[in-house]
C-alpha cells in the first residue's frame, strides 16, 4: 500500500478513533455522575494504552506517521488527558471530593486533545492533495510552494539551497519491454530508494513522467552533488523485481542548480533541467552542475 493509500486509510480510521474517544468521555462522565467507576482500566497508570483510541494510534499500520511531530504530540496529550481522568477517579474511589479545578483541568486537556487530533486529520487531508498518487512523492504543485518558501528563507538567512532535476535513463524501454505496470513498479521503487538516500529535510517531488525534482536546503552545489551521487550509485546497484520472475536495473541522471534569492522558481527549474540535458548528452548516469555550464 502506497503513502497516499495509507494516508487515506488513516484519515478514515481516525474518524472511528475520534468516535471511540467521545464514547470514552461519555462513560467517564457516567462514572463521575453516578460515582461508580464504569471501567477499571481507567485507573491504570498506562490507561492511555488500553482505550479504543489507542488501538488506532499504536497500530503498526500508522508507523509511517511516527516521525511527524504533530502525530507524536497526540501521544503526549492523550496520556495527559487520561492522567487527569485517573486523578478524578482515584478521588472518587477514595470517597474524596472532586474539585472544580480538577474537572476544569481535565476538560481543558480533553478539548485540547480532541482539537489537536482534528488538526492532524485536517493536515492529512491537505497532504493527500499534495501527493503524487502513484509514487507518494510530493506533486509539482507542492514543490512549487516549497521552492517559493525556500527562496523566501534564503532571502532572510542567506543560507544556500540547491535544486536538482532527476530523470530515469531509458525509461521508455522499461515500458516498451516489460509493460506500463512494470514502469509503475520502477517509479515507486526509485522514489523509495531515493528517499532513503536523501537527507531527512530534503524533499522529492514528481515533476512529470519519470522526471523528479529534489530540493536540498542548506546545501550548495558541491554538497548537493555528494547527496545525489549517493542516490545515483544506490539506484544503479538496485535490482528491481518487475514481476513475472523478471528483475531489471535502472540508472538516473541529475542536473543541479543553485537557487538564488532573486530568481523565480521557474528560472531555477530551467537551469536544473538544462544541466540534466547535459548529463544525458554526456552518457547518462551522472550528475552535472549548472554552474559549470556557464
PLY file of the C-alpha trace (Angstrom):
ply
format ascii 1.0
element vertex 294
property float x
property float y
property float z
element edge 293
property int vertex1
property int vertex2
end_header
0.00 0.00 0.00
1.49 3.37 -1.02
1.74 6.54 1.08
-1.40 8.11 -0.35
-3.48 5.00 0.27
-2.06 4.75 3.80
-2.92 8.38 4.45
-6.47 8.00 3.13
-6.92 4.94 5.34
-5.58 6.82 8.36
-7.99 9.71 7.72
-10.94 7.32 7.56
-9.92 5.30 10.60
-9.28 8.48 12.57
-12.99 9.28 12.41
-13.70 5.98 14.15
-10.93 6.65 16.69
-12.41 10.07 17.50
-15.84 8.47 17.94
-14.30 5.97 20.39
-12.79 8.91 22.28
-16.22 10.57 22.55
-17.73 7.32 23.82
-14.97 7.10 26.42
-15.76 10.65 27.56
-19.40 9.70 27.91
-18.56 6.68 30.09
-16.20 8.78 32.19
-18.93 11.32 32.86
-21.30 8.50 33.81
-18.69 7.40 36.35
-18.40 10.91 37.79
-22.16 11.45 37.95
-23.09 8.00 39.28
-19.96 7.87 41.48
-19.39 4.34 40.19
-16.33 3.53 38.10
-17.52 2.14 34.78
-14.17 0.80 33.55
-11.38 -0.28 35.95
-8.82 0.18 33.15
-9.24 3.95 33.56
-7.41 3.63 36.90
-4.31 2.11 35.31
-1.20 4.28 35.09
-0.94 3.34 31.43
-4.66 3.75 30.80
-3.99 5.69 27.60
-2.65 2.48 26.09
-5.77 0.48 26.86
-8.58 2.59 25.44
-10.07 2.07 21.99
-8.48 5.25 20.65
-5.07 3.76 21.42
-5.93 0.73 19.25
-5.77 3.09 16.28
-2.87 5.23 17.46
-0.48 2.36 18.21
-1.44 0.26 15.19
1.71 -0.59 13.20
-0.12 0.48 10.04
0.37 4.06 11.26
4.13 3.79 11.70
4.58 5.94 8.59
3.23 8.87 10.64
5.51 8.40 13.65
8.15 10.89 12.50
5.59 13.70 12.33
5.89 15.95 15.45
2.15 16.66 15.38
1.43 12.92 15.44
3.80 12.33 18.36
2.10 15.15 20.28
-1.14 13.16 20.17
0.50 10.57 22.43
1.57 13.22 24.96
-1.85 14.90 25.06
-3.65 11.57 25.20
-1.55 10.34 28.14
-2.01 13.66 29.98
-5.78 13.55 29.49
-6.00 10.01 30.88
-3.77 11.00 33.82
-6.16 13.82 34.75
-9.12 11.47 34.40
-7.38 8.95 36.64
-6.78 11.64 39.25
-10.53 12.32 39.45
-11.43 8.64 39.53
-8.92 7.96 42.31
-10.57 10.67 44.39
-13.93 9.10 43.61
-12.65 5.68 44.67
-11.26 7.10 47.91
-14.50 8.89 48.69
-12.95 12.34 48.33
-14.48 15.38 46.66
-13.59 16.12 43.04
-12.94 19.84 42.85
-14.00 22.15 40.05
-10.32 22.78 39.38
-9.79 19.03 38.86
-12.67 18.91 36.42
-11.70 22.09 34.56
-8.12 20.87 34.11
-9.42 17.62 32.68
-11.92 19.27 30.31
-9.31 21.74 29.06
-6.94 18.86 28.36
-9.65 16.76 26.69
-10.67 19.65 24.45
-7.03 20.35 23.54
-6.53 16.69 22.71
-9.63 16.47 20.53
-8.84 19.71 18.69
-5.27 18.62 18.02
-6.44 15.26 16.67
-8.85 17.09 14.33
-5.99 19.38 13.24
-3.86 16.33 12.43
-6.72 14.89 10.42
-7.05 18.17 8.50
-3.30 18.17 7.84
-3.52 14.62 6.49
-6.34 15.64 4.14
-4.21 18.54 2.88
-1.22 16.25 2.47
-3.18 13.83 0.28
-3.97 16.70 -2.09
-0.24 17.41 -2.44
0.95 13.86 -3.08
1.58 12.13 -6.38
-0.95 9.25 -6.34
1.39 6.68 -7.89
4.66 7.19 -6.05
3.70 9.01 -2.86
6.24 11.75 -3.65
5.13 15.37 -3.49
3.39 16.57 -6.62
4.50 19.51 -8.75
2.14 21.98 -7.04
3.54 21.05 -3.63
7.12 21.52 -4.85
6.29 24.93 -6.34
5.04 26.01 -2.91
8.09 24.55 -1.16
10.53 26.24 -3.53
8.80 29.60 -3.10
9.21 29.24 0.66
12.85 28.25 0.23
13.58 31.38 -1.81
11.97 33.50 0.92
14.08 31.66 3.51
17.24 32.31 1.51
16.38 36.00 1.36
16.08 36.05 5.17
19.03 33.86 6.14
21.42 33.84 3.20
21.74 30.05 3.51
22.18 28.13 0.25
19.68 25.78 -1.33
20.15 23.52 -4.33
17.57 22.12 -6.70
18.04 19.01 -8.81
16.13 17.62 -11.75
16.36 13.82 -11.85
15.36 11.73 -14.86
15.43 7.94 -15.23
17.60 6.80 -18.12
15.93 4.90 -20.98
12.68 4.64 -19.04
10.68 4.27 -22.26
12.47 0.97 -22.81
11.11 -0.32 -19.49
7.53 0.40 -20.54
8.07 -0.98 -24.04
9.79 -4.20 -22.96
8.00 -5.01 -19.71
4.76 -3.03 -19.80
3.45 0.03 -18.00
2.76 -1.99 -14.86
6.48 -2.68 -14.61
7.13 1.01 -15.24
4.91 1.90 -12.30
6.83 -0.52 -10.07
10.11 1.04 -11.16
8.88 4.57 -10.38
7.61 3.53 -6.94
10.84 1.67 -6.14
13.02 4.56 -7.29
11.12 7.02 -5.08
11.54 4.75 -2.06
15.28 4.31 -2.69
15.98 7.97 -3.35
14.02 8.96 -0.25
16.24 6.66 1.82
19.40 8.23 0.35
18.31 11.85 0.76
18.70 13.78 3.99
15.63 13.97 6.22
14.99 17.61 5.39
15.33 17.18 1.60
12.16 16.97 -0.50
11.34 14.85 -3.53
8.53 15.66 -5.99
7.34 14.07 -9.19
7.67 16.67 -11.92
6.07 14.55 -14.61
6.52 11.12 -16.16
9.88 9.82 -14.99
11.23 13.25 -14.01
11.58 14.33 -10.39
12.62 17.49 -8.56
14.77 17.31 -5.45
15.06 20.32 -3.11
18.09 20.33 -0.80
18.07 23.17 1.76
21.35 24.32 3.29
23.32 22.64 0.52
25.48 24.35 -2.07
26.11 22.60 -5.39
29.04 20.57 -4.12
27.16 19.36 -1.03
24.17 18.54 -3.22
26.39 16.60 -5.59
27.57 14.34 -2.75
23.98 13.57 -1.81
22.90 12.91 -5.38
25.92 10.76 -6.19
24.87 8.60 -3.26
21.37 8.37 -4.77
22.73 7.65 -8.23
25.01 4.84 -7.06
22.27 3.27 -4.93
19.86 3.27 -7.88
22.40 1.75 -10.25
23.05 -1.09 -7.79
19.35 -1.72 -7.13
17.74 -4.85 -8.53
14.05 -4.17 -9.18
11.58 -7.05 -9.33
9.02 -6.10 -12.00
7.03 -9.33 -11.73
6.88 -12.44 -13.86
10.20 -13.60 -12.48
11.97 -10.65 -14.10
14.36 -8.20 -12.44
15.91 -5.14 -14.02
18.38 -2.37 -13.21
17.85 1.31 -13.92
20.06 4.38 -13.74
19.28 8.06 -13.39
20.80 11.35 -14.48
20.82 14.52 -12.37
21.16 18.23 -13.07
21.83 20.62 -10.17
21.18 24.35 -9.98
21.95 26.60 -7.03
18.89 28.62 -6.10
19.27 32.40 -5.97
17.20 34.78 -3.80
16.35 36.96 -6.82
15.44 34.04 -9.12
11.93 32.94 -9.99
11.12 29.29 -9.26
10.76 28.63 -12.99
14.25 30.01 -13.64
15.82 27.59 -11.16
13.92 24.62 -12.59
15.01 25.59 -16.10
18.67 25.79 -15.02
18.49 22.36 -13.34
16.76 20.93 -16.41
19.48 22.32 -18.70
22.15 20.67 -16.54
20.16 17.42 -16.73
20.14 17.58 -20.53
23.91 17.88 -20.48
24.13 14.86 -18.16
22.07 12.91 -20.70
24.20 14.09 -23.60
27.42 13.11 -21.80
26.34 9.49 -21.41
23.70 9.43 -18.62
24.04 8.01 -15.07
25.87 11.12 -13.90
25.44 14.39 -12.01
26.07 17.73 -13.72
26.28 21.15 -12.05
24.62 24.09 -13.83
27.37 26.45 -12.67
29.96 24.52 -14.68
28.00 25.16 -17.87
28.36 28.94 -17.72
0 1
1 2
2 3
3 4
4 5
5 6
6 7
7 8
8 9
9 10
10 11
11 12
12 13
13 14
14 15
15 16
16 17
17 18
18 19
19 20
20 21
21 22
22 23
23 24
24 25
25 26
26 27
27 28
28 29
29 30
30 31
31 32
32 33
33 34
34 35
35 36
36 37
37 38
38 39
39 40
40 41
41 42
42 43
43 44
44 45
45 46
46 47
47 48
48 49
49 50
50 51
51 52
52 53
53 54
54 55
55 56
56 57
57 58
58 59
59 60
60 61
61 62
62 63
63 64
64 65
65 66
66 67
67 68
68 69
69 70
70 71
71 72
72 73
73 74
74 75
75 76
76 77
77 78
78 79
79 80
80 81
81 82
82 83
83 84
84 85
85 86
86 87
87 88
88 89
89 90
90 91
91 92
92 93
93 94
94 95
95 96
96 97
97 98
98 99
99 100
100 101
101 102
102 103
103 104
104 105
105 106
106 107
107 108
108 109
109 110
110 111
111 112
112 113
113 114
114 115
115 116
116 117
117 118
118 119
119 120
120 121
121 122
122 123
123 124
124 125
125 126
126 127
127 128
128 129
129 130
130 131
131 132
132 133
133 134
134 135
135 136
136 137
137 138
138 139
139 140
140 141
141 142
142 143
143 144
144 145
145 146
146 147
147 148
148 149
149 150
150 151
151 152
152 153
153 154
154 155
155 156
156 157
157 158
158 159
159 160
160 161
161 162
162 163
163 164
164 165
165 166
166 167
167 168
168 169
169 170
170 171
171 172
172 173
173 174
174 175
175 176
176 177
177 178
178 179
179 180
180 181
181 182
182 183
183 184
184 185
185 186
186 187
187 188
188 189
189 190
190 191
191 192
192 193
193 194
194 195
195 196
196 197
197 198
198 199
199 200
200 201
201 202
202 203
203 204
204 205
205 206
206 207
207 208
208 209
209 210
210 211
211 212
212 213
213 214
214 215
215 216
216 217
217 218
218 219
219 220
220 221
221 222
222 223
223 224
224 225
225 226
226 227
227 228
228 229
229 230
230 231
231 232
232 233
233 234
234 235
235 236
236 237
237 238
238 239
239 240
240 241
241 242
242 243
243 244
244 245
245 246
246 247
247 248
248 249
249 250
250 251
251 252
252 253
253 254
254 255
255 256
256 257
257 258
258 259
259 260
260 261
261 262
262 263
263 264
264 265
265 266
266 267
267 268
268 269
269 270
270 271
271 272
272 273
273 274
274 275
275 276
276 277
277 278
278 279
279 280
280 281
281 282
282 283
283 284
284 285
285 286
286 287
287 288
288 289
289 290
290 291
291 292
292 293
